[in-house]
Amino acid sequence: MLVPVGVTIMITITVRGGKRLRVWAIGVVATTVAYYAIMMPFYVWSVGGLEYYAAAVGPSIALGLATTSIGVLTVIRLRGPRRDTS
């Protein structure tokens, strides 16, 4: 449910805000990677790789923050240098 809702929101923002296709594509990839990075520790827990549910929470948070930060930094870097409007 998280991925379809996220993609729908991104499409709506893109259409209404006129974002470039490159930014939209990076957002879709970052959202998908973040979803799987967050869910992977819980999958490992569910198959018996981790003994406690709580042991999956920390890595899930860390992986989620890392993947979303990389996505945001990629979009910021691709926008290029700021132009002085004054």
PDB file with SEQRES, HELIX, SHEET and CRYST1 records, atoms N, CA, C and O in Angstrom:
SEQRES   1 A   86  MET LEU VAL PRO VAL GLY VAL THR ILE MET ILE THR ILE          
SEQRES   2 A   86  THR VAL ARG GLY GLY LYS ARG LEU ARG VAL TRP ALA ILE          
SEQRES   3 A   86  GLY VAL VAL ALA THR THR VAL ALA TYR TYR ALA ILE MET          
SEQRES   4 A   86  MET PRO PHE TYR VAL TRP SER VAL GLY GLY LEU GLU TYR          
SEQRES   5 A   86  TYR ALA ALA ALA VAL GLY PRO SER ILE ALA LEU GLY LEU          
SEQRES   6 A   86  ALA THR THR SER ILE GLY VAL LEU THR VAL ILE ARG LEU          
SEQRES   7 A   86  ARG GLY PRO ARG ARG ASP THR SER                              
HELIX    1 AA1 LEU A    2  GLY A   17  1                                  16    
HELIX    2 AA2 LEU A   21  SER A   46  1                                  26    
HELIX    3 AA3 ALA A   54  ARG A   79  1                                  26    
CRYST1    1.000    1.000    1.000  90.00  90.00  90.00 P 1           1          
ATOM      1  N   MET A   1       0.813  -1.190   0.000  1.00  0.00           N  
ATOM      2  CA  MET A   1       0.000   0.000   0.000  1.00  0.00           C  
ATOM      3  C   MET A   1       0.861   1.260   0.000  1.00  0.00           C  
ATOM      4  O   MET A   1       0.488   2.276  -0.585  1.00  0.00           O  
ATOM      5  N   LEU A   2       2.014   1.184   0.660  1.00  0.00           N  
ATOM      6  CA  LEU A   2       2.878   2.353   0.767  1.00  0.00           C  
ATOM      7  C   LEU A   2       3.410   2.793  -0.604  1.00  0.00           C  
ATOM      8  O   LEU A   2       3.413   3.985  -0.913  1.00  0.00           O  
ATOM      9  N   VAL A   3       3.851   1.856  -1.409  1.00  0.00           N  
ATOM     10  CA  VAL A   3       4.426   2.196  -2.711  1.00  0.00           C  
ATOM     11  C   VAL A   3       3.379   2.786  -3.664  1.00  0.00           C  
ATOM     12  O   VAL A   3       3.651   3.824  -4.266  1.00  0.00           O  
ATOM     13  N   PRO A   4       2.199   2.179  -3.830  1.00  0.00           N  
ATOM     14  CA  PRO A   4       1.217   2.779  -4.737  1.00  0.00           C  
ATOM     15  C   PRO A   4       0.770   4.184  -4.303  1.00  0.00           C  
ATOM     16  O   PRO A   4       0.582   5.068  -5.140  1.00  0.00           O  
ATOM     17  N   VAL A   5       0.604   4.376  -3.002  1.00  0.00           N  
ATOM     18  CA  VAL A   5       0.198   5.705  -2.519  1.00  0.00           C  
ATOM     19  C   VAL A   5       1.315   6.713  -2.773  1.00  0.00           C  
ATOM     20  O   VAL A   5       1.056   7.832  -3.215  1.00  0.00           O  
ATOM     21  N   GLY A   6       2.549   6.321  -2.494  1.00  0.00           N  
ATOM     22  CA  GLY A   6       3.674   7.218  -2.724  1.00  0.00           C  
ATOM     23  C   GLY A   6       3.840   7.593  -4.183  1.00  0.00           C  
ATOM     24  O   GLY A   6       4.089   8.754  -4.507  1.00  0.00           O  
ATOM     25  N   VAL A   7       3.701   6.609  -5.069  1.00  0.00           N  
ATOM     26  CA  VAL A   7       3.819   6.879  -6.508  1.00  0.00           C  
ATOM     27  C   VAL A   7       2.675   7.773  -6.980  1.00  0.00           C  
ATOM     28  O   VAL A   7       2.885   8.666  -7.801  1.00  0.00           O  
ATOM     29  N   THR A   8       1.474   7.542  -6.471  1.00  0.00           N  
ATOM     30  CA  THR A   8       0.332   8.393  -6.836  1.00  0.00           C  
ATOM     31  C   THR A   8       0.564   9.832  -6.405  1.00  0.00           C  
ATOM     32  O   THR A   8       0.289  10.761  -7.166  1.00  0.00           O  
ATOM     33  N   ILE A   9       1.065  10.023  -5.198  1.00  0.00           N  
ATOM     34  CA  ILE A   9       1.350  11.384  -4.715  1.00  0.00           C  
ATOM     35  C   ILE A   9       2.441  12.023  -5.558  1.00  0.00           C  
ATOM     36  O   ILE A   9       2.350  13.205  -5.889  1.00  0.00           O  
ATOM     37  N   MET A  10       3.477  11.260  -5.912  1.00  0.00           N  
ATOM     38  CA  MET A  10       4.550  11.825  -6.727  1.00  0.00           C  
ATOM     39  C   MET A  10       4.060  12.207  -8.112  1.00  0.00           C  
ATOM     40  O   MET A  10       4.469  13.239  -8.645  1.00  0.00           O  
ATOM     41  N   ILE A  11       3.194  11.398  -8.707  1.00  0.00           N  
ATOM     42  CA  ILE A  11       2.648  11.731 -10.027  1.00  0.00           C  
ATOM     43  C   ILE A  11       1.812  13.002  -9.937  1.00  0.00           C  
ATOM     44  O   ILE A  11       1.899  13.865 -10.811  1.00  0.00           O  
ATOM     45  N   THR A  12       1.013  13.120  -8.901  1.00  0.00           N  
ATOM     46  CA  THR A  12       0.187  14.315  -8.723  1.00  0.00           C  
ATOM     47  C   THR A  12       1.048  15.556  -8.564  1.00  0.00           C  
ATOM     48  O   THR A  12       0.769  16.584  -9.181  1.00  0.00           O  
ATOM     49  N   ILE A  13       2.079  15.476  -7.754  1.00  0.00           N  
ATOM     50  CA  ILE A  13       2.971  16.622  -7.553  1.00  0.00           C  
ATOM     51  C   ILE A  13       3.684  16.979  -8.852  1.00  0.00           C  
ATOM     52  O   ILE A  13       3.850  18.156  -9.175  1.00  0.00           O  
ATOM     53  N   THR A  14       4.104  15.961  -9.592  1.00  0.00           N  
ATOM     54  CA  THR A  14       4.793  16.211 -10.858  1.00  0.00           C  
ATOM     55  C   THR A  14       3.891  16.920 -11.858  1.00  0.00           C  
ATOM     56  O   THR A  14       4.308  17.884 -12.500  1.00  0.00           O  
ATOM     57  N   VAL A  15       2.663  16.448 -11.991  1.00  0.00           N  
ATOM     58  CA  VAL A  15       1.742  17.038 -12.962  1.00  0.00           C  
ATOM     59  C   VAL A  15       1.375  18.458 -12.561  1.00  0.00           C  
ATOM     60  O   VAL A  15       1.333  19.351 -13.407  1.00  0.00           O  
ATOM     61  N   ARG A  16       1.111  18.673 -11.286  1.00  0.00           N  
ATOM     62  CA  ARG A  16       0.683  20.002 -10.843  1.00  0.00           C  
ATOM     63  C   ARG A  16       1.844  20.978 -10.720  1.00  0.00           C  
ATOM     64  O   ARG A  16       1.671  22.178 -10.934  1.00  0.00           O  
ATOM     65  N   GLY A  17       3.032  20.469 -10.375  1.00  0.00           N  
ATOM     66  CA  GLY A  17       4.165  21.359 -10.147  1.00  0.00           C  
ATOM     67  C   GLY A  17       5.086  21.521 -11.330  1.00  0.00           C  
ATOM     68  O   GLY A  17       5.968  22.379 -11.305  1.00  0.00           O  
ATOM     69  N   GLY A  18       4.910  20.730 -12.357  1.00  0.00           N  
ATOM     70  CA  GLY A  18       5.750  20.855 -13.539  1.00  0.00           C  
ATOM     71  C   GLY A  18       7.191  20.433 -13.298  1.00  0.00           C  
ATOM     72  O   GLY A  18       8.106  21.038 -13.858  1.00  0.00           O  
ATOM     73  N   LYS A  19       7.416  19.419 -12.487  1.00  0.00           N  
ATOM     74  CA  LYS A  19       8.779  18.949 -12.215  1.00  0.00           C  
ATOM     75  C   LYS A  19       9.334  18.238 -13.438  1.00  0.00           C  
ATOM     76  O   LYS A  19       8.592  17.693 -14.255  1.00  0.00           O  
ATOM     77  N   ARG A  20      10.653  18.257 -13.542  1.00  0.00           N  
ATOM     78  CA  ARG A  20      11.304  17.595 -14.662  1.00  0.00           C  
ATOM     79  C   ARG A  20      11.221  16.081 -14.511  1.00  0.00           C  
ATOM     80  O   ARG A  20      11.123  15.560 -13.400  1.00  0.00           O  
ATOM     81  N   LEU A  21      11.263  15.391 -15.630  1.00  0.00           N  
ATOM     82  CA  LEU A  21      11.165  13.940 -15.636  1.00  0.00           C  
ATOM     83  C   LEU A  21      12.313  13.301 -14.862  1.00  0.00           C  
ATOM     84  O   LEU A  21      12.115  12.288 -14.192  1.00  0.00           O  
ATOM     85  N   ARG A  22      13.484  13.867 -14.942  1.00  0.00           N  
ATOM     86  CA  ARG A  22      14.650  13.312 -14.248  1.00  0.00           C  
ATOM     87  C   ARG A  22      14.437  13.319 -12.740  1.00  0.00           C  
ATOM     88  O   ARG A  22      14.762  12.341 -12.065  1.00  0.00           O  
ATOM     89  N   VAL A  23      13.898  14.400 -12.208  1.00  0.00           N  
ATOM     90  CA  VAL A  23      13.621  14.483 -10.774  1.00  0.00           C  
ATOM     91  C   VAL A  23      12.551  13.471 -10.390  1.00  0.00           C  
ATOM     92  O   VAL A  23      12.648  12.831  -9.343  1.00  0.00           O  
ATOM     93  N   TRP A  24      11.550  13.327 -11.216  1.00  0.00           N  
ATOM     94  CA  TRP A  24      10.483  12.368 -10.949  1.00  0.00           C  
ATOM     95  C   TRP A  24      11.026  10.943 -10.953  1.00  0.00           C  
ATOM     96  O   TRP A  24      10.673  10.142 -10.086  1.00  0.00           O  
ATOM     97  N   ALA A  25      11.878  10.624 -11.918  1.00  0.00           N  
ATOM     98  CA  ALA A  25      12.445   9.279 -12.007  1.00  0.00           C  
ATOM     99  C   ALA A  25      13.312   8.968 -10.793  1.00  0.00           C  
ATOM    100  O   ALA A  25      13.257   7.857 -10.266  1.00  0.00           O  
ATOM    101  N   ILE A  26      14.103   9.921 -10.347  1.00  0.00           N  
ATOM    102  CA  ILE A  26      14.925   9.726  -9.154  1.00  0.00           C  
ATOM    103  C   ILE A  26      14.028   9.502  -7.937  1.00  0.00           C  
ATOM    104  O   ILE A  26      14.340   8.680  -7.076  1.00  0.00           O  
ATOM    105  N   GLY A  27      12.933  10.222  -7.870  1.00  0.00           N  
ATOM    106  CA  GLY A  27      11.997  10.048  -6.765  1.00  0.00           C  
ATOM    107  C   GLY A  27      11.370   8.668  -6.751  1.00  0.00           C  
ATOM    108  O   GLY A  27      11.232   8.058  -5.691  1.00  0.00           O  
ATOM    109  N   VAL A  28      10.992   8.174  -7.911  1.00  0.00           N  
ATOM    110  CA  VAL A  28      10.391   6.831  -7.994  1.00  0.00           C  
ATOM    111  C   VAL A  28      11.409   5.772  -7.578  1.00  0.00           C  
ATOM    112  O   VAL A  28      11.085   4.867  -6.809  1.00  0.00           O  
ATOM    113  N   VAL A  29      12.625   5.880  -8.078  1.00  0.00           N  
ATOM    114  CA  VAL A  29      13.656   4.903  -7.732  1.00  0.00           C  
ATOM    115  C   VAL A  29      13.983   4.984  -6.239  1.00  0.00           C  
ATOM    116  O   VAL A  29      14.086   3.956  -5.570  1.00  0.00           O  
ATOM    117  N   ALA A  30      14.146   6.203  -5.715  1.00  0.00           N  
ATOM    118  CA  ALA A  30      14.468   6.362  -4.296  1.00  0.00           C  
ATOM    119  C   ALA A  30      13.355   5.839  -3.402  1.00  0.00           C  
ATOM    120  O   ALA A  30      13.626   5.235  -2.364  1.00  0.00           O  
ATOM    121  N   THR A  31      12.108   6.064  -3.793  1.00  0.00           N  
ATOM    122  CA  THR A  31      10.980   5.567  -3.009  1.00  0.00           C  
ATOM    123  C   THR A  31      10.962   4.044  -2.991  1.00  0.00           C  
ATOM    124  O   THR A  31      10.746   3.440  -1.940  1.00  0.00           O  
ATOM    125  N   THR A  32      11.185   3.424  -4.131  1.00  0.00           N  
ATOM    126  CA  THR A  32      11.178   1.963  -4.209  1.00  0.00           C  
ATOM    127  C   THR A  32      12.324   1.365  -3.406  1.00  0.00           C  
ATOM    128  O   THR A  32      12.130   0.406  -2.659  1.00  0.00           O  
ATOM    129  N   VAL A  33      13.510   1.928  -3.559  1.00  0.00           N  
ATOM    130  CA  VAL A  33      14.672   1.422  -2.819  1.00  0.00           C  
ATOM    131  C   VAL A  33      14.469   1.629  -1.316  1.00  0.00           C  
ATOM    132  O   VAL A  33      14.793   0.741  -0.528  1.00  0.00           O  
ATOM    133  N   ALA A  34      13.944   2.776  -0.911  1.00  0.00           N  
ATOM    134  CA  ALA A  34      13.705   3.032   0.508  1.00  0.00           C  
ATOM    135  C   ALA A  34      12.695   2.045   1.077  1.00  0.00           C  
ATOM    136  O   ALA A  34      12.871   1.557   2.194  1.00  0.00           O  
ATOM    137  N   TYR A  35      11.658   1.750   0.337  1.00  0.00           N  
ATOM    138  CA  TYR A  35      10.652   0.793   0.807  1.00  0.00           C  
ATOM    139  C   TYR A  35      11.286  -0.570   1.079  1.00  0.00           C  
ATOM    140  O   TYR A  35      11.084  -1.156   2.142  1.00  0.00           O  
ATOM    141  N   TYR A  36      12.048  -1.064   0.115  1.00  0.00           N  
ATOM    142  CA  TYR A  36      12.657  -2.384   0.293  1.00  0.00           C  
ATOM    143  C   TYR A  36      13.759  -2.356   1.353  1.00  0.00           C  
ATOM    144  O   TYR A  36      13.952  -3.347   2.057  1.00  0.00           O  
ATOM    145  N   ALA A  37      14.483  -1.249   1.480  1.00  0.00           N  
ATOM    146  CA  ALA A  37      15.508  -1.144   2.524  1.00  0.00           C  
ATOM    147  C   ALA A  37      14.871  -1.160   3.912  1.00  0.00           C  
ATOM    148  O   ALA A  37      15.416  -1.754   4.841  1.00  0.00           O  
ATOM    149  N   ILE A  38      13.737  -0.518   4.048  1.00  0.00           N  
ATOM    150  CA  ILE A  38      13.042  -0.496   5.337  1.00  0.00           C  
ATOM    151  C   ILE A  38      12.446  -1.868   5.646  1.00  0.00           C  
ATOM    152  O   ILE A  38      12.478  -2.307   6.795  1.00  0.00           O  
ATOM    153  N   MET A  39      11.915  -2.533   4.660  1.00  0.00           N  
ATOM    154  CA  MET A  39      11.244  -3.818   4.894  1.00  0.00           C  
ATOM    155  C   MET A  39      12.205  -5.005   5.027  1.00  0.00           C  
ATOM    156  O   MET A  39      11.835  -6.021   5.615  1.00  0.00           O  
ATOM    157  N   MET A  40      13.418  -4.903   4.502  1.00  0.00           N  
ATOM    158  CA  MET A  40      14.346  -6.031   4.515  1.00  0.00           C  
ATOM    159  C   MET A  40      14.652  -6.551   5.921  1.00  0.00           C  
ATOM    160  O   MET A  40      14.616  -7.766   6.112  1.00  0.00           O  
ATOM    161  N   PRO A  41      14.950  -5.711   6.915  1.00  0.00           N  
ATOM    162  CA  PRO A  41      15.194  -6.262   8.258  1.00  0.00           C  
ATOM    163  C   PRO A  41      13.984  -7.018   8.821  1.00  0.00           C  
ATOM    164  O   PRO A  41      14.152  -7.996   9.549  1.00  0.00           O  
ATOM    165  N   PHE A  42      12.791  -6.580   8.494  1.00  0.00           N  
ATOM    166  CA  PHE A  42      11.600  -7.282   8.980  1.00  0.00           C  
ATOM    167  C   PHE A  42      11.406  -8.608   8.258  1.00  0.00           C  
ATOM    168  O   PHE A  42      10.913  -9.573   8.843  1.00  0.00           O  
ATOM    169  N   TYR A  43      11.796  -8.655   6.986  1.00  0.00           N  
ATOM    170  CA  TYR A  43      11.752  -9.926   6.262  1.00  0.00           C  
ATOM    171  C   TYR A  43      12.747 -10.906   6.877  1.00  0.00           C  
ATOM    172  O   TYR A  43      12.426 -12.076   7.081  1.00  0.00           O  
ATOM    173  N   VAL A  44      13.950 -10.428   7.170  1.00  0.00           N  
ATOM    174  CA  VAL A  44      14.965 -11.276   7.798  1.00  0.00           C  
ATOM    175  C   VAL A  44      14.458 -11.787   9.141  1.00  0.00           C  
ATOM    176  O   VAL A  44      14.662 -12.953   9.478  1.00  0.00           O  
ATOM    177  N   TRP A  45      13.806 -10.933   9.902  1.00  0.00           N  
ATOM    178  CA  TRP A  45      13.230 -11.353  11.182  1.00  0.00           C  
ATOM    179  C   TRP A  45      12.151 -12.415  10.973  1.00  0.00           C  
ATOM    180  O   TRP A  45      12.084 -13.386  11.726  1.00  0.00           O  
ATOM    181  N   SER A  46      11.307 -12.236   9.957  1.00  0.00           N  
ATOM    182  CA  SER A  46      10.199 -13.159   9.746  1.00  0.00           C  
ATOM    183  C   SER A  46      10.658 -14.556   9.325  1.00  0.00           C  
ATOM    184  O   SER A  46       9.952 -15.534   9.573  1.00  0.00           O  
ATOM    185  N   VAL A  47      11.819 -14.664   8.699  1.00  0.00           N  
ATOM    186  CA  VAL A  47      12.320 -15.982   8.312  1.00  0.00           C  
ATOM    187  C   VAL A  47      13.255 -16.565   9.362  1.00  0.00           C  
ATOM    188  O   VAL A  47      13.830 -17.633   9.155  1.00  0.00           O  
ATOM    189  N   GLY A  48      13.412 -15.875  10.485  1.00  0.00           N  
ATOM    190  CA  GLY A  48      14.200 -16.408  11.591  1.00  0.00           C  
ATOM    191  C   GLY A  48      15.629 -15.926  11.659  1.00  0.00           C  
ATOM    192  O   GLY A  48      16.405 -16.429  12.472  1.00  0.00           O  
ATOM    193  N   GLY A  49      16.000 -14.973  10.838  1.00  0.00           N  
ATOM    194  CA  GLY A  49      17.362 -14.448  10.849  1.00  0.00           C  
ATOM    195  C   GLY A  49      17.667 -13.584  12.051  1.00  0.00           C  
ATOM    196  O   GLY A  49      18.819 -13.500  12.478  1.00  0.00           O  
ATOM    197  N   LEU A  50      16.667 -12.949  12.597  1.00  0.00           N  
ATOM    198  CA  LEU A  50      16.807 -12.142  13.812  1.00  0.00           C  
ATOM    199  C   LEU A  50      15.908 -12.736  14.883  1.00  0.00           C  
ATOM    200  O   LEU A  50      14.786 -13.163  14.610  1.00  0.00           O  
ATOM    201  N   GLU A  51      16.421 -12.754  16.103  1.00  0.00           N  
ATOM    202  CA  GLU A  51      15.664 -13.407  17.170  1.00  0.00           C  
ATOM    203  C   GLU A  51      14.478 -12.580  17.655  1.00  0.00           C  
ATOM    204  O   GLU A  51      13.426 -13.131  17.977  1.00  0.00           O  
ATOM    205  N   TYR A  52      14.642 -11.274  17.707  1.00  0.00           N  
ATOM    206  CA  TYR A  52      13.593 -10.400  18.237  1.00  0.00           C  
ATOM    207  C   TYR A  52      13.135  -9.409  17.181  1.00  0.00           C  
ATOM    208  O   TYR A  52      13.910  -8.976  16.328  1.00  0.00           O  
ATOM    209  N   TYR A  53      11.866  -9.064  17.258  1.00  0.00           N  
ATOM    210  CA  TYR A  53      11.284  -8.068  16.351  1.00  0.00           C  
ATOM    211  C   TYR A  53      11.991  -6.727  16.531  1.00  0.00           C  
ATOM    212  O   TYR A  53      12.264  -6.020  15.561  1.00  0.00           O  
ATOM    213  N   ALA A  54      12.284  -6.391  17.786  1.00  0.00           N  
ATOM    214  CA  ALA A  54      12.938  -5.113  18.080  1.00  0.00           C  
ATOM    215  C   ALA A  54      14.315  -5.014  17.422  1.00  0.00           C  
ATOM    216  O   ALA A  54      14.791  -3.912  17.150  1.00  0.00           O  
ATOM    217  N   ALA A  55      14.950  -6.145  17.169  1.00  0.00           N  
ATOM    218  CA  ALA A  55      16.264  -6.125  16.513  1.00  0.00           C  
ATOM    219  C   ALA A  55      16.170  -5.682  15.060  1.00  0.00           C  
ATOM    220  O   ALA A  55      17.180  -5.300  14.470  1.00  0.00           O  
ATOM    221  N   ALA A  56      14.987  -5.725  14.477  1.00  0.00           N  
ATOM    222  CA  ALA A  56      14.805  -5.293  13.091  1.00  0.00           C  
ATOM    223  C   ALA A  56      14.497  -3.804  12.994  1.00  0.00           C  
ATOM    224  O   ALA A  56      14.650  -3.212  11.926  1.00  0.00           O  
ATOM    225  N   VAL A  57      14.068  -3.194  14.090  1.00  0.00           N  
ATOM    226  CA  VAL A  57      13.644  -1.793  14.053  1.00  0.00           C  
ATOM    227  C   VAL A  57      14.826  -0.856  13.808  1.00  0.00           C  
ATOM    228  O   VAL A  57      14.740   0.034  12.961  1.00  0.00           O  
ATOM    229  N   GLY A  58      15.919  -1.042  14.532  1.00  0.00           N  
ATOM    230  CA  GLY A  58      17.092  -0.174  14.383  1.00  0.00           C  
ATOM    231  C   GLY A  58      17.663  -0.173  12.973  1.00  0.00           C  
ATOM    232  O   GLY A  58      17.822   0.891  12.374  1.00  0.00           O  
ATOM    233  N   PRO A  59      17.977  -1.353  12.430  1.00  0.00           N  
ATOM    234  CA  PRO A  59      18.485  -1.371  11.052  1.00  0.00           C  
ATOM    235  C   PRO A  59      17.479  -0.810  10.040  1.00  0.00           C  
ATOM    236  O   PRO A  59      17.866  -0.187   9.051  1.00  0.00           O  
ATOM    237  N   SER A  60      16.200  -1.032  10.294  1.00  0.00           N  
ATOM    238  CA  SER A  60      15.178  -0.510   9.397  1.00  0.00           C  
ATOM    239  C   SER A  60      15.194   1.016   9.372  1.00  0.00           C  
ATOM    240  O   SER A  60      15.124   1.631   8.308  1.00  0.00           O  
ATOM    241  N   ILE A  61      15.286   1.612  10.543  1.00  0.00           N  
ATOM    242  CA  ILE A  61      15.347   3.080  10.629  1.00  0.00           C  
ATOM    243  C   ILE A  61      16.607   3.597   9.955  1.00  0.00           C  
ATOM    244  O   ILE A  61      16.552   4.552   9.180  1.00  0.00           O  
ATOM    245  N   ALA A  62      17.752   2.966  10.247  1.00  0.00           N  
ATOM    246  CA  ALA A  62      19.023   3.411   9.664  1.00  0.00           C  
ATOM    247  C   ALA A  62      19.019   3.294   8.140  1.00  0.00           C  
ATOM    248  O   ALA A  62      19.439   4.218   7.443  1.00  0.00           O  
ATOM    249  N   LEU A  63      18.548   2.165   7.628  1.00  0.00           N  
ATOM    250  CA  LEU A  63      18.497   1.987   6.173  1.00  0.00           C  
ATOM    251  C   LEU A  63      17.512   2.944   5.517  1.00  0.00           C  
ATOM    252  O   LEU A  63      17.778   3.452   4.428  1.00  0.00           O  
ATOM    253  N   GLY A  64      16.381   3.197   6.163  1.00  0.00           N  
ATOM    254  CA  GLY A  64      15.409   4.143   5.623  1.00  0.00           C  
ATOM    255  C   GLY A  64      15.961   5.552   5.553  1.00  0.00           C  
ATOM    256  O   GLY A  64      15.802   6.241   4.545  1.00  0.00           O  
ATOM    257  N   LEU A  65      16.613   5.979   6.629  1.00  0.00           N  
ATOM    258  CA  LEU A  65      17.223   7.317   6.625  1.00  0.00           C  
ATOM    259  C   LEU A  65      18.323   7.424   5.583  1.00  0.00           C  
ATOM    260  O   LEU A  65      18.432   8.441   4.898  1.00  0.00           O  
ATOM    261  N   ALA A  66      19.135   6.388   5.457  1.00  0.00           N  
ATOM    262  CA  ALA A  66      20.238   6.426   4.487  1.00  0.00           C  
ATOM    263  C   ALA A  66      19.724   6.503   3.052  1.00  0.00           C  
ATOM    264  O   ALA A  66      20.212   7.310   2.261  1.00  0.00           O  
ATOM    265  N   THR A  67      18.753   5.678   2.719  1.00  0.00           N  
ATOM    266  CA  THR A  67      18.283   5.663   1.333  1.00  0.00           C  
ATOM    267  C   THR A  67      17.521   6.934   0.974  1.00  0.00           C  
ATOM    268  O   THR A  67      17.680   7.450  -0.133  1.00  0.00           O  
ATOM    269  N   THR A  68      16.705   7.443   1.876  1.00  0.00           N  
ATOM    270  CA  THR A  68      15.989   8.679   1.555  1.00  0.00           C  
ATOM    271  C   THR A  68      16.939   9.871   1.507  1.00  0.00           C  
ATOM    272  O   THR A  68      16.752  10.776   0.693  1.00  0.00           O  
ATOM    273  N   SER A  69      17.954   9.883   2.368  1.00  0.00           N  
ATOM    274  CA  SER A  69      18.937  10.974   2.323  1.00  0.00           C  
ATOM    275  C   SER A  69      19.699  10.974   1.008  1.00  0.00           C  
ATOM    276  O   SER A  69      19.935  12.030   0.422  1.00  0.00           O  
ATOM    277  N   ILE A  70      20.083   9.788   0.545  1.00  0.00           N  
ATOM    278  CA  ILE A  70      20.787   9.698  -0.738  1.00  0.00           C  
ATOM    279  C   ILE A  70      19.894  10.180  -1.871  1.00  0.00           C  
ATOM    280  O   ILE A  70      20.364  10.880  -2.767  1.00  0.00           O  
ATOM    281  N   GLY A  71      18.624   9.822  -1.850  1.00  0.00           N  
ATOM    282  CA  GLY A  71      17.694  10.292  -2.881  1.00  0.00           C  
ATOM    283  C   GLY A  71      17.547  11.798  -2.881  1.00  0.00           C  
ATOM    284  O   GLY A  71      17.568  12.429  -3.938  1.00  0.00           O  
ATOM    285  N   VAL A  72      17.397  12.379  -1.697  1.00  0.00           N  
ATOM    286  CA  VAL A  72      17.251  13.841  -1.599  1.00  0.00           C  
ATOM    287  C   VAL A  72      18.530  14.539  -2.046  1.00  0.00           C  
ATOM    288  O   VAL A  72      18.474  15.518  -2.790  1.00  0.00           O  
ATOM    289  N   LEU A  73      19.671  14.045  -1.603  1.00  0.00           N  
ATOM    290  CA  LEU A  73      20.936  14.666  -1.999  1.00  0.00           C  
ATOM    291  C   LEU A  73      21.177  14.539  -3.504  1.00  0.00           C  
ATOM    292  O   LEU A  73      21.759  15.437  -4.111  1.00  0.00           O  
ATOM    293  N   THR A  74      20.745  13.455  -4.101  1.00  0.00           N  
ATOM    294  CA  THR A  74      20.886  13.294  -5.552  1.00  0.00           C  
ATOM    295  C   THR A  74      20.061  14.337  -6.295  1.00  0.00           C  
ATOM    296  O   THR A  74      20.541  14.937  -7.257  1.00  0.00           O  
ATOM    297  N   VAL A  75      18.827  14.555  -5.858  1.00  0.00           N  
ATOM    298  CA  VAL A  75      17.977  15.567  -6.503  1.00  0.00           C  
ATOM    299  C   VAL A  75      18.570  16.955  -6.316  1.00  0.00           C  
ATOM    300  O   VAL A  75      18.585  17.750  -7.256  1.00  0.00           O  
ATOM    301  N   ILE A  76      19.053  17.255  -5.130  1.00  0.00           N  
ATOM    302  CA  ILE A  76      19.651  18.571  -4.878  1.00  0.00           C  
ATOM    303  C   ILE A  76      20.885  18.771  -5.746  1.00  0.00           C  
ATOM    304  O   ILE A  76      21.076  19.842  -6.321  1.00  0.00           O  
ATOM    305  N   ARG A  77      21.713  17.755  -5.841  1.00  0.00           N  
ATOM    306  CA  ARG A  77      22.937  17.870  -6.635  1.00  0.00           C  
ATOM    307  C   ARG A  77      22.630  18.045  -8.120  1.00  0.00           C  
ATOM    308  O   ARG A  77      23.322  18.797  -8.806  1.00  0.00           O  
ATOM    309  N   LEU A  78      21.604  17.363  -8.625  1.00  0.00           N  
ATOM    310  CA  LEU A  78      21.270  17.457 -10.047  1.00  0.00           C  
ATOM    311  C   LEU A  78      20.622  18.778 -10.419  1.00  0.00           C  
ATOM    312  O   LEU A  78      20.599  19.148 -11.593  1.00  0.00           O  
ATOM    313  N   ARG A  79      20.097  19.491  -9.437  1.00  0.00           N  
ATOM    314  CA  ARG A  79      19.496  20.801  -9.732  1.00  0.00           C  
ATOM    315  C   ARG A  79      20.544  21.812 -10.147  1.00  0.00           C  
ATOM    316  O   ARG A  79      20.224  22.785 -10.830  1.00  0.00           O  
ATOM    317  N   GLY A  80      21.775  21.606  -9.754  1.00  0.00           N  
ATOM    318  CA  GLY A  80      22.858  22.509 -10.141  1.00  0.00           C  
ATOM    319  C   GLY A  80      23.030  23.641  -9.137  1.00  0.00           C  
ATOM    320  O   GLY A  80      22.331  23.695  -8.126  1.00  0.00           O  
ATOM    321  N   PRO A  81      23.960  24.540  -9.419  1.00  0.00           N  
ATOM    322  CA  PRO A  81      24.211  25.636  -8.490  1.00  0.00           C  
ATOM    323  C   PRO A  81      23.043  26.632  -8.463  1.00  0.00           C  
ATOM    324  O   PRO A  81      22.301  26.781  -9.434  1.00  0.00           O  
ATOM    325  N   ARG A  82      22.916  27.288  -7.343  1.00  0.00           N  
ATOM    326  CA  ARG A  82      21.846  28.298  -7.221  1.00  0.00           C  
ATOM    327  C   ARG A  82      22.207  29.537  -8.002  1.00  0.00           C  
ATOM    328  O   ARG A  82      23.376  29.902  -8.127  1.00  0.00           O  
ATOM    329  N   ARG A  83      21.195  30.163  -8.517  1.00  0.00           N  
ATOM    330  CA  ARG A  83      21.388  31.427  -9.235  1.00  0.00           C  
ATOM    331  C   ARG A  83      20.993  32.560  -8.320  1.00  0.00           C  
ATOM    332  O   ARG A  83      19.972  32.494  -7.636  1.00  0.00           O  
ATOM    333  N   ASP A  84      21.798  33.590  -8.309  1.00  0.00           N  
ATOM    334  CA  ASP A  84      21.486  34.746  -7.477  1.00  0.00           C  
ATOM    335  C   ASP A  84      20.443  35.587  -8.191  1.00  0.00           C  
ATOM    336  O   ASP A  84      20.668  36.038  -9.314  1.00  0.00           O  
ATOM    337  N   THR A  85      19.300  35.803  -7.544  1.00  0.00           N  
ATOM    338  CA  THR A  85      18.193  36.527  -8.170  1.00  0.00           C  
ATOM    339  C   THR A  85      18.159  37.991  -7.756  1.00  0.00           C  
ATOM    340  O   THR A  85      17.262  38.727  -8.167  1.00  0.00           O  
ATOM    341  N   SER A  86      19.114  38.420  -6.954  1.00  0.00           N  
ATOM    342  CA  SER A  86      19.067  39.822  -6.507  1.00  0.00           C  
ATOM    343  C   SER A  86      19.791  40.764  -7.419  1.00  0.00           C  
ATOM    344  O   SER A  86      19.829  41.967  -7.161  1.00  0.00           O  
TER     345      SER A  86                                                      
END                                                                             
